[in-house]
């Protein structure tokens, strides 16, 4: 059995290399026979989740990982992201289906038409105001920033080894965007798979250009709840980094300030100095 498990490990290493080379179909062909022989092999199911030919198959692989190892945080985050994608695709399919002709309904009375018109005219300024806040981040002095706060779980972030940092084929960062009014807080939770790695972060505030990211607008909460200050990245004014001392769930927070009230685009990835 030990020799068979050693053979499987060699096959999984080959599958991992194929996944990194974007040859997922070939990787899945290597993994499928292992799953048939070893249905409780967590590592094989985890690689299957990253190479499965369909979204449903990837979700089933993540569910199998969590059934075998309930504390597998990256699998939880990946399953949440896949579930969101499945919901979006299902809604898109429903919209593409031909709609049945609706039965002609009775026209509302003139009195009801007047009431609806007055309600629409009353709601129009509110809609225009909210649209302006979403587009510019400006709250016009009103304490409504918290209405635009949210929390979001990120999928497994790309992990870049030290020898890959300057080479071609480097993984694409995870991109997130939003509008950050004054007083709002956008929280992004992610999992650090191991200790002593670096979170590299680049943010562009599009409407209010700055020479570098305002440090007071970005903070990181460690799994313990303590806040860690950022570090400026030399030569990259819109980039900062955080050192992650141990594995676990971290929370990256963007805080709406007068210098950052605008639409933003953010890219982030993990940089691993410990990989040989």
Secondary structure, 3 states (H helix, E strand, C coil): CHHHHHHHHHHHHHHHHHHHCCCHHHHHHHHHHHHHHCCCCHHHHHHHHHHCCCHHHHHHHHHHHHHHCCCCHHHHHHHHHHHHHHHHHHHHHHHHCCCCCCCCCCCCCHHHHHHHHHHHHHHHHHHHHHHHHHHHCCCCCCCCHHHHCEEEECCCCCEEEHHHCCCCCCCCCEEEEEEECCCCEEEEEEEECCCCEEEEEEEEECCCCCCCCCHHHEEEECCCCCEECCEECCCCCCEEEEEECCCEEEEEEEECCCCCCEEEEEEEEEEECCCC
